[in-house]
């Protein structure tokens, strides 16, 4: 990784509610509100693994971002808005490049990847869906994060991963192609439920392999209200996209 000079004053990290920070925070709120055409609340953090996340509740975008964004210019803040609004890949790349210049403030001593989460899609809000699923099926697993992935469909693609769960990051990723009004909500709910079960039911190690779908997992999966319809739609959409 290319090293860069430290341009962030240390006192900003020590006093996150300083007057200067407050002014910069208000500027970011103003820009995001204009770009998103909605009220915005911002929480500044020093989280080294989750540097940016957002969700929309009661018409307001709630954004958690690392203090490194206090030094971002209008172009970067607009990219944050584009990422929140439409999951823009160019915006994600631009933000990642900006964060590299602040890697000394963001990255922990051990090498890990900074997470940028975007649960609010054009059609579906994954955070809201996950909360509804947890309530409906009594899943009390805490600390699980969720985001639309940055995966894309390509010609002659042989397979597609509609959802995944990373045990180390406690993170569910959902394929962005499902963020479409033509995709029924129950199917997005099924994908979220399916991945939540991976967080709830740990894989079983067997000689020579790891079983990610033990018997308990299959039992719980079939309790999904639209299980049969979802499996049928999964075959349809997979064949359609990979045709």
HELIX and SHEET records of a PDB file:
HELIX    1   1 UNK A   10  UNK A   14  1                                   5    
HELIX    2   2 UNK A   19  UNK A   36  1                                  18    
HELIX    3   3 UNK A   67  UNK A   71  5                                   5    
HELIX    4   4 UNK A   74  UNK A   86  1                                  13    
HELIX    5   5 UNK A   89  UNK A  100  1                                  12    
HELIX    6   6 UNK A  103  UNK A  106  1                                   4    
HELIX    7   7 UNK A  126  UNK A  137  1                                  12    
HELIX    8   8 UNK A  176  UNK A  178  5                                   3    
HELIX    9   9 UNK A  185  UNK A  200  1                                  16    
HELIX   10  10 UNK A  215  UNK A  221  1                                   7    
HELIX   11  11 UNK A  227  UNK A  241  1                                  15    
SHEET    1   A 4 UNK A  40  UNK A  45  0                                        
SHEET    2   A 4 UNK A  60  UNK A  66  1                                        
SHEET    3   A 4 UNK A  50  UNK A  57 -1                                        
SHEET    4   A 4 UNK A 115  UNK A 116  1                                        
SHEET    1   B 3 UNK A 145  UNK A 148  0                                        
SHEET    2   B 3 UNK A 171  UNK A 174  1                                        
SHEET    3   B 3 UNK A 163  UNK A 166 -1                                        
SHEET    1   C 2 UNK A 204  UNK A 206  0                                        
SHEET    2   C 2 UNK A 209  UNK A 211 -1                                        
END                                                                             
